[in-house]
Amino acid sequence: MPWKKTLVATAVTAAVLVPEAVQAQANCGNRDSVVDKLSGKYGESFSGGGLQNADHLFEVWLSEEKGTWTILMTRADGTSCIMAAGTNWRDGLKIPAGIPG
């Protein structure tokens, strides 16, 4: 029966997409709370950023001491989402130690 294949495909798709949606929600919150966590827990501070459009502000937060970085997107409603984060930040304006200038 063709409807059974469609039902199975829909269930598999939902099983894959729902965890991604839940994870995406977990990376968002009130801007003040997100910024407090970046500065308090990770020692990161605002490094720079700009408007993507009238509804989205992108910021880079980083800790030179720990080498961590976070790209934060804030919507007009005050909700901030962590878009990417990582380690081993390198400032593009400085020549890293050990590389001849």
Backbone as JSON, one array per atom type, in Angstrom:
{
  "sequence": "MPWKKTLVATAVTAAVLVPEAVQAQANCGNRDSVVDKLSGKYGESFSGGGLQNADHLFEVWLSEEKGTWTILMTRADGTSCIMAAGTNWRDGLKIPAGIPG",
  "N": [[0.83, -1.17, 0.0], [0.68, 2.15, -0.97], [0.3, 4.35, 0.76], [1.36, 3.54, 3.17], [4.12, 3.57, 2.77], [4.49, 6.31, 2.48], [3.7, 7.17, 5.01], [5.7, 5.98, 6.62], [7.99, 7.25, 5.57], [7.4, 9.89, 6.29], [7.43, 9.68, 9.09], [10.12, 8.97, 9.53], [11.41, 11.25, 8.54], [10.42, 13.18, 10.35], [11.55, 12.22, 12.72], [14.22, 12.77, 12.27], [14.29, 15.57, 11.8], [13.05, 16.83, 14.03], [14.79, 16.59, 16.38], [16.85, 18.33, 15.46], [15.51, 20.78, 15.34], [14.85, 21.12, 18.03], [17.41, 21.27, 19.12], [18.33, 23.61, 17.86], [16.63, 25.5, 19.08], [17.62, 25.34, 21.66], [19.97, 26.73, 21.48], [19.32, 29.36, 21.53], [18.19, 32.37, 23.14], [17.16, 34.89, 25.54], [18.8, 37.94, 24.91], [20.34, 39.24, 26.93], [20.76, 37.14, 28.77], [22.21, 35.3, 27.2], [24.52, 36.8, 26.56], [25.51, 37.25, 29.15], [26.26, 34.64, 29.79], [28.24, 34.15, 27.84], [30.19, 36.03, 28.59], [30.56, 35.52, 31.36], [30.88, 32.63, 31.78], [32.6, 31.86, 29.68], [34.42, 33.89, 29.41], [34.38, 35.65, 27.31], [34.31, 38.59, 25.24], [32.72, 41.32, 23.54], [33.74, 41.73, 20.24], [33.32, 42.71, 17.67], [31.05, 43.53, 14.96], [28.0, 43.7, 13.0], [25.1, 44.94, 11.2], [23.02, 42.68, 9.46], [20.66, 42.98, 8.21], [17.63, 44.9, 8.63], [16.52, 43.38, 10.62], [18.37, 41.61, 11.77], [21.26, 41.35, 13.72], [24.64, 40.69, 13.7], [27.28, 39.46, 15.71], [30.65, 39.15, 16.85], [32.08, 37.45, 19.43], [34.77, 37.03, 21.67], [37.45, 35.39, 23.44], [40.56, 36.29, 24.14], [42.32, 35.26, 25.96], [41.49, 32.59, 26.47], [41.11, 31.7, 23.91], [38.69, 31.16, 22.72], [35.75, 31.59, 20.66], [32.69, 33.09, 19.51], [29.95, 33.35, 17.34], [27.3, 35.42, 17.26], [23.88, 35.91, 16.68], [21.44, 38.32, 16.75], [18.04, 38.89, 16.89], [15.46, 41.28, 15.99], [13.53, 41.13, 17.97], [14.91, 40.75, 20.29], [15.87, 38.26, 20.85], [18.64, 36.15, 20.99], [20.82, 34.06, 19.14], [23.19, 31.47, 19.08], [25.25, 31.1, 16.48], [27.6, 29.94, 15.62], [30.53, 28.53, 17.11], [33.78, 28.2, 18.58], [37.27, 27.26, 18.99], [40.73, 28.3, 19.35], [41.08, 30.91, 18.31], [42.29, 33.34, 16.04], [43.58, 36.48, 15.52], [43.09, 38.32, 12.65], [44.57, 40.54, 12.02], [46.97, 40.46, 13.24], [50.23, 39.04, 13.17], [50.78, 35.67, 13.71], [52.74, 34.26, 16.38], [55.95, 32.95, 15.67], [55.8, 32.96, 12.93], [57.51, 34.32, 10.3], [57.65, 37.86, 9.74]],
  "CA": [[0.0, 0.0, 0.0], [1.53, 3.34, -1.09], [0.19, 5.26, 1.89], [2.24, 3.06, 4.25], [5.46, 4.09, 2.47], [4.45, 7.74, 2.77], [3.66, 7.3, 6.47], [7.03, 5.63, 7.13], [8.89, 8.33, 5.16], [7.08, 11.05, 7.11], [7.9, 9.4, 10.45], [11.58, 9.04, 9.52], [11.76, 12.67, 8.38], [10.12, 13.86, 11.62], [12.53, 11.77, 13.71], [15.48, 13.44, 11.97], [14.18, 17.02, 11.88], [12.65, 17.32, 15.35], [15.95, 16.86, 17.23], [17.55, 19.51, 14.97], [14.74, 21.95, 15.74], [15.01, 21.25, 19.48], [18.78, 21.73, 19.34], [18.4, 25.01, 17.45], [15.96, 26.27, 20.12], [18.48, 25.34, 22.84], [21.06, 27.67, 21.23], [18.76, 30.71, 21.51], [17.63, 32.84, 24.4], [17.16, 36.33, 25.75], [20.15, 38.43, 24.64], [21.07, 39.49, 28.17], [21.18, 35.85, 29.32], [23.25, 34.73, 26.34], [25.73, 37.61, 26.74], [26.02, 36.94, 30.49], [26.92, 33.33, 29.74], [29.47, 34.3, 27.06], [31.2, 36.76, 29.36], [30.8, 34.88, 32.65], [31.36, 31.25, 31.7], [33.67, 31.68, 28.69], [35.35, 35.02, 29.45], [34.38, 36.3, 26.01], [33.81, 39.95, 25.18], [32.34, 41.77, 22.21], [34.9, 42.09, 19.42], [32.87, 43.47, 16.51], [29.85, 43.0, 14.33], [27.25, 44.62, 12.18], [23.75, 44.57, 10.78], [22.82, 41.95, 8.22], [19.52, 43.7, 7.66], [16.93, 45.6, 9.71], [16.05, 42.43, 11.63], [19.42, 40.73, 12.29], [22.56, 41.88, 14.08], [25.63, 39.65, 13.94], [28.39, 39.9, 16.54], [31.69, 38.18, 17.18], [32.54, 37.53, 20.81], [35.94, 36.17, 21.78], [38.34, 35.45, 24.6], [41.95, 36.13, 23.72], [42.99, 34.44, 26.96], [41.13, 31.18, 26.29], [41.11, 31.38, 22.48], [37.35, 30.77, 22.27], [35.01, 32.59, 19.9], [31.28, 32.81, 19.28], [29.21, 34.24, 16.45], [25.98, 35.59, 17.85], [22.91, 36.61, 15.85], [20.35, 38.83, 17.56], [16.88, 39.34, 16.12], [14.85, 42.53, 16.43], [12.72, 40.89, 19.17], [15.79, 40.61, 21.44], [16.33, 36.89, 20.98], [19.96, 35.91, 20.42], [21.11, 32.66, 18.83], [24.59, 31.17, 18.79], [25.31, 30.56, 15.12], [28.82, 29.12, 15.53], [31.46, 28.75, 18.21], [34.94, 27.35, 18.43], [38.48, 27.54, 19.74], [41.93, 28.67, 18.61], [40.86, 32.17, 17.6], [43.45, 34.1, 15.59], [43.24, 37.82, 15.02], [43.59, 38.43, 11.3], [45.43, 41.71, 11.87], [48.26, 40.2, 13.89], [50.97, 37.89, 12.65], [50.97, 34.72, 14.8], [54.12, 34.0, 16.82], [56.62, 31.88, 14.95], [55.72, 33.15, 11.48], [58.28, 35.53, 9.95], [56.83, 38.98, 9.29]],
  "C": [[0.89, 1.25, 0.0], [1.46, 4.27, 0.11], [1.07, 4.83, 3.05], [3.66, 3.57, 4.03], [5.54, 5.58, 2.81], [4.46, 7.97, 4.28], [5.03, 7.01, 7.07], [8.02, 6.74, 6.79], [8.66, 9.58, 6.01], [7.6, 10.86, 8.53], [9.42, 9.49, 10.54], [12.04, 10.49, 9.41], [11.53, 13.41, 9.69], [11.15, 13.48, 12.68], [13.88, 12.46, 13.5], [15.38, 14.93, 12.23], [13.82, 17.54, 13.27], [13.85, 17.53, 16.27], [16.74, 18.09, 16.77], [16.83, 20.78, 15.41], [14.87, 22.19, 17.24], [16.39, 21.78, 19.8], [18.92, 23.21, 18.97], [17.76, 25.92, 18.5], [16.86, 26.4, 21.35], [19.62, 26.34, 22.69], [20.57, 29.12, 21.2], [18.22, 31.08, 22.88], [17.6, 34.35, 24.42], [18.59, 36.84, 25.63], [20.95, 38.64, 25.92], [21.58, 38.19, 28.79], [22.32, 35.23, 28.52], [24.57, 35.48, 26.53], [26.34, 37.37, 28.12], [26.77, 35.63, 30.51], [28.24, 33.42, 28.97], [30.56, 34.98, 27.87], [31.55, 36.05, 30.66], [31.45, 33.51, 32.55], [32.58, 31.11, 30.78], [34.68, 32.83, 28.67], [35.43, 35.77, 28.13], [33.83, 37.72, 26.13], [33.54, 40.31, 23.72], [33.58, 42.22, 21.46], [34.51, 42.93, 18.21], [31.62, 42.86, 15.94], [29.17, 44.05, 13.49], [25.88, 44.09, 11.82], [23.79, 43.77, 9.49], [21.68, 42.61, 7.46], [18.8, 44.36, 8.84], [16.51, 44.68, 10.85], [17.13, 41.59, 12.28], [20.74, 41.45, 12.5], [23.49, 40.7, 14.34], [26.8, 40.22, 14.72], [29.4, 38.77, 16.69], [32.12, 38.47, 18.62], [33.75, 36.61, 20.92], [36.67, 36.39, 23.09], [39.75, 35.23, 24.09], [42.7, 35.22, 24.68], [42.74, 32.95, 26.73], [41.15, 30.75, 24.83], [39.75, 30.95, 21.95], [36.7, 31.92, 21.53], [33.59, 32.12, 19.69], [30.73, 33.83, 18.29], [27.77, 34.24, 16.92], [25.1, 36.39, 16.9], [21.76, 37.03, 16.76], [19.26, 39.36, 16.64], [16.3, 40.61, 16.73], [14.01, 42.35, 17.71], [13.57, 40.68, 20.42], [16.26, 39.19, 21.69], [17.67, 36.74, 20.28], [20.16, 34.41, 20.24], [22.6, 32.52, 18.54], [24.61, 30.46, 17.45], [26.51, 29.64, 14.93], [29.69, 29.47, 16.72], [32.65, 27.81, 18.03], [36.1, 27.79, 19.3], [39.59, 27.96, 18.78], [41.72, 29.9, 17.74], [42.2, 32.8, 17.25], [42.98, 35.42, 15.05], [43.88, 37.98, 13.66], [44.52, 39.6, 11.09], [46.81, 41.51, 12.48], [48.93, 38.99, 13.24], [51.21, 36.94, 13.82], [52.44, 34.52, 15.12], [54.69, 32.84, 16.02], [56.55, 31.99, 13.44], [56.48, 34.43, 11.14], [57.4, 36.6, 9.34], [57.33, 39.54, 8.02]]
}
